[in-house]
Each structure stands twice: as structure tokens, then as C-alpha cells.
């Protein structure tokens, strides 16, 4: 829900399944503030429903509640800052910096996540898709080190003016505990913009 031209409120709700069984549920609100759109980014993202992609900087303040099938739930406070940079050949980069304050089973920890994304709108007649690649590193206070890395690729398909669907493939390497744990996932996200 857009509160003003530079502010919006949104709600995230998702469920992760593995081998047909739910393993994680996440829900929570966010408030996003941004600078005015950059003309160059506006032209490069004009066919995308998410108009905040044309902003040079957005800041997000949020809360998430996570429930797991095999362990205690977790509460997270989230603060993000995401600058966006136009590059060459109509490619733009987003450098999301995310801090998480985490409470799980009465224990407090924090995590810093840095995700670098490269995107380029590809027009197909009057339609446009947005392919992207991204890499993310996770620093976790429980291990006092960079405990995970993830590499992902996906496509954003606009559906009319207010919705988009996004299939994604991600490879994650978790090194917080031994032995290392590697996970490949396919995801599908539906986003609605009002």
C-alpha cells in the first residue's frame, strides 16, 4: 500500500516446503522510504510494476516472525538500506545492506547480509521481463564470521500494472557449522503493488 510517492507499507507472508512438508513460515510488515526516482532508472524500469526500482536509495524498517517445523520460532527486527546504481548497457546494480536483530528461544543474536544484484529490463514488443543475478554474504554473530553465501538467478514477469511473478533458482553454502551444508532451491514469488 503506497502511503505517499516516497513511502509504502508492505506485508510479506511466505511458506517454505521441502519434500511436500512445510518447514518454515515467515510473516511480517515493513515500511519503506525512498528518495525521488532517478530519470535514467525510470526509463530503464518503465514497464515494471514496482516503481520503487527507479529510486536511487530506499530504506526499509520491518519485523518478521518465523515459525519452524522442527525448532522454536524466531522474531526479527530488520533495517535495510538499498542504493541503486545505473551502469552501462541499461544494467543497474542494487547493493542491499540488511541488519537483523534476532530473538530465538530466548537467545539474542544479530546478522548482517550484503546482497549485490545486477538487473536489466529486456523488452519483448510491448512487454518486458527483468532477468537478474545476485550474490549475498551473511555475517552471523553466533559464529563470529561470514557463515553463508548464496548465488541466485531469476526472472521478473510483470502481470498487468500491479503484479509480477518471479521464478528463482538459488545455491546456498552454509559454513556456520561443520560440515558445510549446501542447498539448491527453486522459488516462486508473487508480488502485488497498490
N, CA, C and O of each residue as an XYZ file, in Angstrom:
776
protein
N       0.848     -1.166      0.000
C       0.000      0.000      0.000
C       0.899      1.237      0.000
O       1.759      1.378      0.869
N       0.705      2.121     -0.959
C       1.508      3.336     -1.071
C       0.921      4.399     -0.156
O      -0.257      4.741     -0.268
N       1.759      4.932      0.767
C       1.319      5.980      1.682
C       1.547      7.355      1.077
O       0.763      8.275      1.311
N       2.622      7.502      0.297
C       2.915      8.732     -0.436
C       3.788      8.329     -1.617
O       4.030      7.139     -1.821
N       4.267      9.295     -2.397
C       5.109      8.961     -3.548
C       6.418      8.303     -3.137
O       6.990      7.527     -3.902
N       6.898      8.608     -1.927
C       8.192      8.097     -1.486
C       8.107      7.157     -0.299
O       9.133      6.824      0.294
N       6.903      6.720      0.063
C       6.717      5.833      1.218
C       5.682      4.770      0.880
O       4.656      5.056      0.262
N       5.966      3.544      1.293
C       4.957      2.496      1.123
C       5.053      1.497      2.271
O       6.103      1.328      2.891
N       3.940      0.848      2.530
C       3.817     -0.185      3.549
C       3.582     -1.498      2.818
O       2.783     -1.544      1.882
N       4.269     -2.579      3.228
C       4.006     -3.862      2.602
C       4.090     -4.991      3.613
O       4.706     -4.851      4.670
N       3.475     -6.093      3.282
C       3.395     -7.253      4.152
C       3.971     -8.448      3.417
O       3.602     -8.723      2.275
N       4.872     -9.151      4.071
C       5.437    -10.366      3.495
C       4.844    -11.568      4.216
O       4.772    -11.587      5.445
N       4.422    -12.561      3.459
C       3.928    -13.817      4.015
C       4.372    -14.923      3.076
O       4.018    -14.924      1.897
N       5.153    -15.869      3.601
C       5.567    -16.981      2.746
C       5.745    -18.250      3.556
O       5.870    -18.227      4.780
N       5.754    -19.358      2.829
C       5.946    -20.673      3.430
C       6.937    -21.440      2.579
O       6.831    -21.477      1.353
N       7.906    -22.053      3.251
C       8.899    -22.867      2.569
C       8.538    -24.328      2.787
O       8.230    -24.749      3.902
N       8.582    -25.097      1.693
C       8.269    -26.527      1.767
C       9.455    -27.335      1.281
O      10.173    -26.924      0.370
N       9.650    -28.481      1.896
C      10.708    -29.402      1.483
C      10.119    -30.801      1.442
O       9.593    -31.293      2.440
N      10.210    -31.432      0.290
C       9.659    -32.772      0.085
C       8.182    -32.836      0.477
O       7.732    -33.822      1.060
N       7.433    -31.778      0.154
C       5.995    -31.758      0.384
C       5.561    -31.336      1.774
O       4.366    -31.156      2.008
N       6.504    -31.169      2.716
C       6.139    -30.787      4.084
C       6.585    -29.358      4.373
O       7.682    -28.965      3.974
N       5.748    -28.569      5.064
C       6.164    -27.207      5.405
C       7.291    -27.235      6.434
O       7.199    -27.953      7.430
N       8.362    -26.456      6.203
C       9.460    -26.411      7.161
C       9.638    -25.024      7.764
O      10.268    -24.891      8.813
N       9.095    -23.984      7.123
C       9.251    -22.627      7.645
C       8.117    -21.745      7.150
O       7.724    -21.824      5.986
N       7.588    -20.901      8.040
C       6.601    -19.895      7.696
C       7.133    -18.552      8.177
O       7.639    -18.454      9.295
N       7.026    -17.503      7.340
C       7.526    -16.181      7.682
C       6.453    -15.149      7.358
O       5.865    -15.166      6.277
N       6.205    -14.243      8.316
C       5.212    -13.199      8.100
C       5.644    -11.937      8.835
O       6.239    -12.009      9.910
N       5.342    -10.775      8.249
C       5.652     -9.528      8.924
C       5.518     -8.313      8.029
O       5.590     -8.421      6.805
N       5.319     -7.136      8.654
C       5.160     -5.883      7.914
C       6.481     -5.151      7.722
O       7.454     -5.406      8.431
N       6.505     -4.237      6.752
C       7.654     -3.361      6.510
C       7.170     -1.985      6.091
O       6.114     -1.838      5.476
N       7.956     -0.986      6.435
C       7.734      0.382      5.992
C       8.950      0.766      5.170
O      10.079      0.683      5.654
N       8.727      1.190      3.914
C       9.819      1.516      3.009
C       9.773      2.989      2.633
O       8.739      3.504      2.208
N      10.910      3.660      2.796
C      11.069      5.071      2.451
C      12.089      5.155      1.334
O      13.033      4.366      1.290
N      11.904      6.121      0.418
C      12.861      6.215     -0.689
C      13.071      7.651     -1.113
O      12.290      8.544     -0.783
N      14.153      7.850     -1.855
C      14.395      9.142     -2.493
C      13.545      9.230     -3.749
O      12.933      8.244     -4.159
N      13.504     10.390     -4.352
C      12.758     10.555     -5.606
C      13.380      9.691     -6.692
O      14.564      9.363     -6.614
N      12.593      9.311     -7.717
C      13.125      8.474     -8.792
C      14.207      9.202     -9.589
O      14.177     10.423     -9.740
N      15.150      8.429    -10.088
C      16.177      8.938    -10.988
C      15.665      8.749    -12.412
O      15.232      7.653    -12.768
N      15.707      9.796    -13.231
C      15.143      9.749    -14.583
C      15.704      8.575    -15.385
O      14.954      7.866    -16.056
N      17.024      8.367    -15.317
C      17.637      7.278    -16.080
C      17.089      5.923    -15.636
O      16.771      5.084    -16.478
N      16.972      5.697    -14.317
C      16.419      4.433    -13.829
C      14.938      4.312    -14.169
O      14.461      3.209    -14.434
N      14.203      5.420    -14.169
C      12.776      5.385    -14.525
C      12.583      4.896    -15.950
O      11.677      4.106    -16.216
N      13.429      5.357    -16.872
C      13.319      4.903    -18.267
C      13.670      3.422    -18.394
O      13.066      2.696    -19.184
N      14.649      2.985    -17.612
C      15.103      1.593    -17.708
C      14.149      0.610    -17.045
O      14.232     -0.590    -17.310
N      13.244      1.082    -16.189
C      12.316      0.193    -15.480
C      10.859      0.562    -15.735
O       9.978      0.159    -14.975
N      10.593      1.329    -16.801
C       9.255      1.876    -17.027
C       8.163      0.826    -17.156
O       7.005      1.136    -16.877
N       8.465     -0.383    -17.558
C       7.428     -1.404    -17.748
C       7.285     -2.335    -16.542
O       6.562     -3.328    -16.615
N       7.955     -2.030    -15.452
C       7.889     -2.861    -14.256
C       6.839     -2.315    -13.286
O       6.758     -1.101    -13.099
N       6.033     -3.184    -12.663
C       5.013     -2.717    -11.712
C       5.613     -2.080    -10.448
O       5.003     -1.187     -9.859
N       6.798     -2.531    -10.032
C       7.428     -1.994     -8.820
C       8.146     -0.692     -9.155
O       9.298     -0.706     -9.590
N       7.468      0.426     -8.952
C       8.020      1.744     -9.309
C       9.180      2.146     -8.397
O       9.913      3.078     -8.728
N       9.367      1.477     -7.266
C      10.486      1.788     -6.385
C      11.818      1.313     -6.971
O      12.875      1.667     -6.449
N      11.787      0.521     -8.043
C      13.028      0.112     -8.711
C      13.734      1.304     -9.362
O      14.924      1.221     -9.669
N      13.023      2.396     -9.572
C      13.615      3.591    -10.176
C      14.216      4.530     -9.128
O      14.713      5.600     -9.479
N      14.179      4.154     -7.869
C      14.692      5.008     -6.795
C      16.178      4.734     -6.575
O      16.622      3.588     -6.641
N      16.942      5.797     -6.313
C      18.389      5.631     -6.099
C      18.720      5.105     -4.712
O      19.801      4.556     -4.498
N      17.801      5.267     -3.770
C      18.025      4.755     -2.420
C      16.685      4.489     -1.770
O      15.781      5.323     -1.822
N      16.562      3.318     -1.154
C      15.388      3.045     -0.334
C      15.858      2.479      1.001
O      16.870      1.782      1.077
N      15.104      2.793      2.049
C      15.385      2.320      3.402
C      14.137      1.604      3.880
O      13.021      2.092      3.707
N      14.339      0.442      4.482
C      13.236     -0.419      4.875
C      13.365     -0.749      6.363
O      14.432     -1.158      6.821
N      12.291     -0.573      7.104
C      12.232     -0.927      8.513
C      11.125     -1.953      8.670
O       9.984     -1.694      8.289
N      11.452     -3.133      9.235
C      10.436     -4.178      9.277
C      10.571     -5.116     10.450
O      11.510     -5.032     11.241
N       9.603     -6.018     10.543
C       9.558     -7.060     11.567
C       9.140     -8.358     10.890
O       8.273     -8.349     10.016
N       9.747     -9.471     11.284
C       9.352    -10.784     10.773
C       9.210    -11.765     11.934
O      10.008    -11.775     12.871
N       8.178    -12.580     11.841
C       8.001    -13.708     12.757
C       8.180    -14.973     11.934
O       7.503    -15.159     10.923
N       9.090    -15.843     12.362
C       9.351    -17.103     11.675
C       8.928    -18.264     12.563
O       9.223    -18.281     13.758
N       8.247    -19.218     11.982
C       7.879    -20.463     12.659
C       8.509    -21.612     11.886
O       8.488    -21.626     10.655
N       9.070    -22.578     12.613
C       9.743    -23.713     12.002
C       9.058    -25.001     12.414
O       8.450    -25.069     13.483
N       9.151    -26.021     11.580
C       8.539    -27.310     11.876
C       9.321    -28.068     12.941
O       8.739    -28.856     13.687
N      10.653    -27.839     13.024
C      11.495    -28.670     13.891
C      12.218    -27.928     15.011
O      13.043    -28.525     15.701
N      11.925    -26.617     15.213
C      12.578    -25.874     16.301
C      11.720    -24.687     16.700
O      10.693    -24.407     16.081
N      12.166    -23.981     17.764
C      11.420    -22.830     18.260
C      11.354    -21.719     17.222
O      12.228    -21.614     16.361
N      10.326    -20.897     17.303
C      10.159    -19.772     16.390
C      11.184    -18.674     16.648
O      11.939    -18.723     17.619
N      11.193    -17.679     15.755
C      12.173    -16.599     15.839
C      11.502    -15.277     15.485
O      10.656    -15.214     14.593
N      11.893    -14.220     16.202
C      11.450    -12.862     15.900
C      12.644    -12.087     15.369
O      13.758    -12.224     15.875
N      12.403    -11.259     14.328
C      13.477    -10.480     13.724
C      13.058     -9.028     13.530
O      11.977     -8.745     13.013
N      13.922     -8.118     13.948
C      13.800     -6.716     13.594
C      14.741     -6.475     12.417
O      15.880     -6.941     12.435
N      14.282     -5.755     11.398
C      15.045     -5.609     10.156
C      15.228     -4.136      9.816
O      14.286     -3.348      9.892
N      16.455     -3.774      9.440
C      16.753     -2.453      8.901
C      17.585     -2.655      7.645
O      18.640     -3.288      7.687
N      17.106     -2.112      6.519
C      17.788     -2.269      5.225
C      18.025     -0.912      4.593
O      17.226      0.011      4.751
N      19.132     -0.804      3.877
C      19.390      0.344      3.004
C      19.844     -0.231      1.671
O      20.758     -1.054      1.619
N      19.192      0.211      0.581
C      19.466     -0.349     -0.744
C      19.720      0.757     -1.763
O      18.776      1.266     -2.367
N      20.989      1.136     -1.962
C      21.293      2.077     -3.049
C      21.268      1.356     -4.396
O      21.589      0.170     -4.480
N      20.882      2.082     -5.452
C      20.813      1.533     -6.808
C      21.664      2.409     -7.723
O      21.653      3.636     -7.627
N      22.400      1.748     -8.611
C      23.332      2.450     -9.489
C      23.076      2.075    -10.944
O      23.041      0.888    -11.267
N      22.895      3.052    -11.832
C      22.834      2.726    -13.265
C      24.242      2.460    -13.772
O      25.171      3.215    -13.481
N      24.393      1.385    -14.529
C      25.685      1.019    -15.101
C      25.608      1.190    -16.619
O      24.808      1.988    -17.106
N      26.413      0.466    -17.357
C      26.393      0.527    -18.822
C      25.382     -0.472    -19.380
O      24.970     -1.390    -18.671
N      24.979     -0.305    -20.639
C      24.069     -1.188    -21.371
C      22.734     -1.378    -20.654
O      22.140     -2.454    -20.725
N      22.261     -0.341    -19.965
C      20.986     -0.356    -19.250
C      20.923     -1.410    -18.145
O      19.842     -1.863    -17.767
N      22.070     -1.786    -17.645
C      22.155     -2.671    -16.487
C      22.209     -1.785    -15.253
O      22.871     -0.747    -15.256
N      21.514     -2.194    -14.202
C      21.663     -1.453    -12.959
C      21.940     -2.412    -11.821
O      21.546     -3.578    -11.855
N      22.627     -1.897    -10.807
C      23.050     -2.690     -9.656
C      22.335     -2.179     -8.413
O      22.120     -0.978     -8.250
N      21.973     -3.112     -7.543
C      21.411     -2.788     -6.242
C      22.278     -3.444     -5.183
O      22.552     -4.642     -5.256
N      22.711     -2.667     -4.200
C      23.553     -3.174     -3.118
C      22.752     -3.117     -1.820
O      22.808     -2.129     -1.087
N      22.003     -4.190     -1.546
C      21.158     -4.210     -0.343
C      22.009     -4.552      0.882
O      22.701     -5.570      0.911
N      21.943     -3.685      1.886
C      22.629     -3.896      3.159
C      21.557     -4.080      4.220
O      20.765     -3.174      4.478
N      21.536     -5.267      4.836
C      20.449     -5.608      5.749
C      21.004     -6.032      7.105
O      21.850     -6.921      7.194
N      20.514     -5.385      8.152
C      20.836     -5.797      9.518
C      19.621     -6.451     10.135
O      18.499     -5.971      9.973
N      19.843     -7.556     10.851
C      18.753     -8.275     11.507
C      19.082     -8.453     12.987
O      20.155     -8.946     13.336
N      18.160     -8.053     13.849
C      18.234     -8.346     15.283
C      17.331     -9.542     15.499
O      16.148     -9.493     15.162
N      17.881    -10.639     16.067
C      17.155    -11.910     16.100
C      16.999    -12.419     17.532
O      17.939    -12.405     18.327
N      15.769    -12.872     17.833
C      15.488    -13.486     19.120
C      14.891    -14.863     18.838
O      13.807    -14.972     18.263
N      15.607    -15.916     19.246
C      15.136    -17.287     19.015
C      15.299    -18.078     20.316
O      16.414    -18.239     20.812
N      14.197    -18.566     20.860
C      14.266    -19.367     22.075
C      14.878    -18.619     23.252
O      15.550    -19.228     24.084
N      14.658    -17.311     23.336
C      15.201    -16.516     24.427
C      16.623    -16.039     24.218
O      17.132    -15.270     25.034
N      17.282    -16.467     23.154
C      18.664    -16.055     22.874
C      18.674    -14.957     21.815
O      17.921    -15.014     20.843
N      19.538    -13.950     22.012
C      19.670    -12.846     21.068
C      20.904    -13.057     20.201
O      21.945    -13.501     20.684
N      20.779    -12.735     18.918
C      21.926    -12.700     18.006
C      21.621    -11.645     16.942
O      20.499    -11.145     16.858
N      22.607    -11.317     16.148
C      22.394    -10.383     15.053
C      23.077    -10.933     13.805
O      23.975    -11.772     13.875
N      22.619    -10.432     12.667
C      23.193    -10.882     11.391
C      23.208     -9.707     10.423
O      22.276     -8.903     10.379
N      24.290     -9.627      9.645
C      24.407     -8.630      8.580
C      24.409     -9.390      7.265
O      25.121    -10.382      7.109
N      23.600     -8.911      6.313
C      23.514     -9.535      4.999
C      23.786     -8.473      3.938
O      23.166     -7.409      3.936
N      24.717     -8.772      3.041
C      25.010     -7.862      1.941
C      24.706     -8.595      0.642
O      25.302     -9.631      0.349
N      23.754     -8.036     -0.148
C      23.334     -8.681     -1.395
C      23.525     -7.714     -2.557
O      22.969     -6.616     -2.559
N      24.311     -8.129     -3.540
C      24.563     -7.346     -4.746
C      23.794     -7.981     -5.901
O      23.973     -9.162     -6.200
N      22.927     -7.181     -6.555
C      22.079     -7.664     -7.646
C      22.350     -6.862     -8.905
O      22.487     -5.639     -8.855
N      22.428     -7.560    -10.047
C      22.534     -6.920    -11.357
C      21.296     -7.286    -12.151
O      20.956     -8.463    -12.272
N      20.604     -6.260    -12.706
C      19.351     -6.454    -13.436
C      19.390     -5.671    -14.739
O      20.096     -4.671    -14.868
N      18.605     -6.156    -15.708
C      18.432     -5.402    -16.953
C      17.065     -5.720    -17.534
O      16.748     -6.886    -17.768
N      16.258     -4.703    -17.769
C      14.952     -4.898    -18.389
C      15.138     -5.297    -19.849
O      15.888     -4.654    -20.583
N      14.453     -6.359    -20.266
C      14.532     -6.845    -21.649
C      13.150     -6.705    -22.288
O      12.234     -7.456    -21.950
N      12.991     -5.741    -23.218
C      11.690     -5.561    -23.861
C      11.410     -6.646    -24.895
O      12.294     -7.056    -25.647
N      10.162     -7.097    -24.914
C       9.681     -8.046    -25.914
C       8.377     -7.448    -26.444
O       7.314     -7.622    -25.847
N       8.472     -6.744    -27.569
C       7.348     -5.961    -28.109
C       6.891     -4.959    -27.052
O       7.696     -4.129    -26.631
N       5.642     -4.998    -26.610
C       5.157     -4.042    -25.608
C       5.335     -4.583    -24.179
O       4.944     -3.928    -23.213
N       5.916     -5.762    -24.053
C       6.108     -6.426    -22.767
C       7.582     -6.321    -22.384
O       8.417     -6.008    -23.233
N       7.912     -6.576    -21.126
C       9.315     -6.571    -20.702
C       9.501     -7.509    -19.522
O       8.687     -7.520    -18.599
N      10.566     -8.295    -19.550
C      10.940     -9.130    -18.409
C      12.195     -8.522    -17.795
O      12.890     -7.729    -18.431
N      12.476     -8.902    -16.550
C      13.630     -8.359    -15.843
C      14.472     -9.520    -15.320
O      14.236     -9.990    -14.207
N      15.457     -9.998    -16.102
C      16.355    -11.034    -15.584
C      17.355    -10.425    -14.611
O      17.713     -9.253    -14.723
N      17.799    -11.231    -13.658
C      18.781    -10.750    -12.690
C      19.683    -11.885    -12.215
O      19.332    -13.061    -12.310
N      20.836    -11.510    -11.710
C      21.737    -12.402    -10.972
C      22.117    -11.669     -9.696
O      22.190    -10.441     -9.665
N      22.357    -12.446     -8.644
C      22.749    -11.797     -7.394
C      23.598    -12.733     -6.539
O      23.535    -13.957     -6.649
N      24.392    -12.098     -5.687
C      25.230    -12.825     -4.730
C      25.033    -12.185     -3.367
O      24.928    -10.963     -3.257
N      24.982    -13.012     -2.323
C      24.741    -12.496     -0.979
C      25.651    -13.188      0.020
O      25.839    -14.404     -0.027
N      26.217    -12.392      0.930
C      27.019    -12.913      2.026
C      26.323    -12.635      3.347
O      25.678    -11.598      3.507
N      26.452    -13.570      4.308
C      25.797    -13.478      5.609
C      26.864    -13.502      6.712
O      27.613    -14.472      6.828
N      26.933    -12.443      7.516
C      27.797    -12.446      8.702
C      26.903    -12.675      9.911
O      25.964    -11.912     10.138
N      27.186    -13.733     10.701
C      26.327    -14.121     11.816
C      27.096    -14.002     13.133
O      28.180    -14.567     13.277
N      26.532    -13.265     14.087
C      27.201    -13.078     15.378
C      27.317    -14.377     16.168
O      28.188    -14.483     17.031
N      26.475    -15.363     15.905
C      26.571    -16.641     16.627
C      27.864    -17.368     16.307
O      28.377    -18.119     17.137
N      28.398    -17.151     15.103
C      29.632    -17.826     14.683
C      30.810    -16.867     14.590
O      31.947    -17.301     14.407
N      30.549    -15.554     14.716
C      31.577    -14.509     14.595
C      32.348    -14.624     13.284
O      33.569    -14.475     13.251
N      31.610    -14.893     12.198
C      32.235    -14.984     10.880
C      31.171    -14.919      9.795
O      29.972    -14.974     10.067
N      31.649    -14.800      8.538
C      30.762    -14.904      7.383
C      30.354    -16.369      7.299
O      31.169    -17.225      6.952
N      29.099    -16.658      7.616
C      28.662    -18.036      7.806
C      27.877    -18.625      6.644
O      27.543    -19.809      6.671
N      27.575    -17.826      5.624
C      26.834    -18.359      4.478
C      27.022    -17.445      3.280
O      27.224    -16.238      3.417
N      26.951    -18.050      2.102
C      26.933    -17.301      0.850
C      25.836    -17.890     -0.023
O      25.533    -19.081      0.055
N      25.248    -17.043     -0.850
C      24.192    -17.505     -1.749
C      24.378    -16.840     -3.108
O      24.720    -15.660     -3.197
N      24.147    -17.616     -4.159
C      24.167    -17.113     -5.527
C      22.819    -17.472     -6.142
O      22.366    -18.611     -6.029
N      22.178    -16.499     -6.793
C      20.835    -16.735     -7.331
C      20.682    -16.101     -8.703
O      21.394    -15.161     -9.057
N      19.733    -16.638     -9.470
C      19.348    -16.073    -10.764
C      17.837    -16.207    -10.884
O      17.247    -17.172    -10.398
N      17.216    -15.224    -11.539
C      15.774    -15.285    -11.687
C      15.283    -14.343    -12.766
O      16.058    -13.621    -13.393
N      13.976    -14.370    -12.966
C      13.287    -13.519    -13.937
C      12.061    -12.925    -13.279
O      11.342    -13.617    -12.560
N      11.816    -11.640    -13.520
C      10.599    -10.992    -13.038
C       9.689    -10.786    -14.242
O      10.062    -10.118    -15.206
N       8.480    -11.370    -14.177
C       7.486    -11.243    -15.242
C       6.345    -10.355    -14.754
O       5.596    -10.775    -13.872
N       6.182     -9.137    -15.291
C       5.042     -8.303    -14.910
C       3.724     -8.935    -15.359
O       3.630     -9.529    -16.432
N       2.715     -8.788    -14.508
C       1.355     -9.226    -14.831
C       0.475     -7.991    -14.702
O       0.139     -7.586    -13.590
N       0.107     -7.401    -15.801
C      -0.646     -6.150    -15.816
C       0.132     -5.049    -15.113
O       1.363     -5.059    -15.126
N      -0.580     -4.082    -14.488
C       0.095     -2.915    -13.904
C       0.492     -3.093    -12.446
O       1.373     -2.379    -11.967
N      -0.128     -4.022    -11.724
C       0.052     -4.070    -10.281
C       0.559     -5.402     -9.745
O       0.470     -5.640     -8.540
N       1.079     -6.262    -10.581
C       1.531     -7.563    -10.092
C       2.698     -8.073    -10.923
O       2.874     -7.700    -12.083
N       3.483     -8.930    -10.302
C       4.564     -9.600    -11.015
C       4.801    -10.964    -10.384
O       4.530    -11.175     -9.202
N       5.307    -11.880    -11.189
C       5.647    -13.212    -10.720
C       7.132    -13.426    -10.989
O       7.657    -12.990    -12.013
N       7.807    -14.108    -10.051
C       9.262    -14.201    -10.115
C       9.754    -15.610     -9.782
O       9.824    -15.970     -8.607
N      10.095    -16.412    -10.791
C      10.758    -17.688    -10.519
C      12.246    -17.451    -10.253
O      12.868    -16.602    -10.892
N      12.813    -18.206     -9.307
C      14.200    -18.025     -8.883
C      14.871    -19.369     -8.635
O      14.235    -20.312     -8.164
N      16.155    -19.448     -8.955
C      16.990    -20.582     -8.540
C      18.108    -20.029     -7.667
O      18.714    -19.013     -8.007
N      18.390    -20.698     -6.531
C      19.435    -20.235     -5.623
C      20.278    -21.401     -5.129
O      19.764    -22.476     -4.820
N      21.586    -21.162     -5.062
C      22.525    -22.110     -4.441
C      23.086    -21.435     -3.196
O      23.631    -20.335     -3.277
N      22.955    -22.096     -2.035
C      23.465    -21.536     -0.784
C      24.485    -22.484     -0.173
O      24.286    -23.699     -0.137
N      25.590    -21.900      0.313
C      26.629    -22.646      1.016
C      26.681    -22.132      2.447
O      27.058    -20.985      2.684
N      26.300    -22.986      3.410
C      26.279    -22.603      4.818
C      27.511    -23.177      5.506
O      27.710    -24.392      5.541
N      28.343    -22.276      6.056
C      29.612    -22.687      6.666
C      29.653    -22.377      8.154
O      30.726    -22.442      8.754
N      28.521    -22.043      8.774
C      28.491    -21.706     10.191
C      28.812    -22.887     11.084
O      29.450    -22.724     12.123
N      28.386    -24.052     10.700
C      28.662    -25.274     11.467
C      29.332    -26.285     10.547
O      29.228    -26.189      9.324
N      30.008    -27.242     11.133
C      30.674    -28.273     10.332
C      29.830    -29.527     10.360
O      29.246    -29.826     11.402
N      29.732    -30.276      9.279
C      30.298    -29.973      7.973
C      29.472    -28.892      7.260
O      28.330    -28.622      7.631
N      30.070    -28.285      6.236
C      29.344    -27.299      5.437
C      28.074    -27.927      4.893
O      28.017    -29.129      4.635
N      27.064    -27.101      4.726
C      25.770    -27.576      4.224
C      25.425    -26.777      2.976
O      25.387    -25.547      3.019
N      25.175    -27.463      1.866
C      24.821    -26.787      0.617
C      23.386    -27.130      0.240
O      22.948    -28.275      0.348
N      22.665    -26.098     -0.209
C      21.248    -26.253     -0.540
C      20.970    -25.570     -1.872
O      21.390    -24.433     -2.088
N      20.269    -26.254     -2.760
C      19.770    -25.648     -4.003
C      18.260    -25.555     -3.882
O      17.598    -26.522     -3.502
N      17.714    -24.382     -4.207
C      16.269    -24.199     -4.097
C      15.711    -23.516     -5.340
O      16.382    -22.710     -5.985
N      14.475    -23.856     -5.656
C      13.688    -23.147     -6.652
C      12.600    -22.416     -5.895
O      11.995    -22.977     -4.981
N      12.344    -21.168     -6.264
C      11.310    -20.400     -5.587
C      10.395    -19.726     -6.598
O      10.751    -19.554     -7.764
N       9.227    -19.352     -6.138
C       8.262    -18.640     -6.959
C       7.609    -17.590     -6.075
O       6.994    -17.924     -5.063
N       7.738    -16.313     -6.453
C       7.219    -15.204     -5.670
C       6.175    -14.445     -6.468
O       6.380    -14.153     -7.647
N       5.062    -14.128     -5.833
C       4.027    -13.274     -6.420
C       4.026    -11.978     -5.640
O       3.854    -11.993     -4.421
N       4.216    -10.852     -6.318
C       4.207     -9.529     -5.681
C       3.061     -8.710     -6.240
O       2.841     -8.674     -7.450
N       2.328     -8.046     -5.343
C       1.201     -7.196     -5.711
C       1.511     -5.777     -5.264
O       1.951     -5.577     -4.131
N       1.293     -4.781     -6.128
C       1.579     -3.385     -5.838
C       0.311     -2.554     -5.994
O      -0.353     -2.608     -7.029
N      -0.020     -1.779     -4.950
C      -1.238     -0.967     -4.974
C      -0.906      0.495     -4.782
O      -1.804      1.336     -4.773
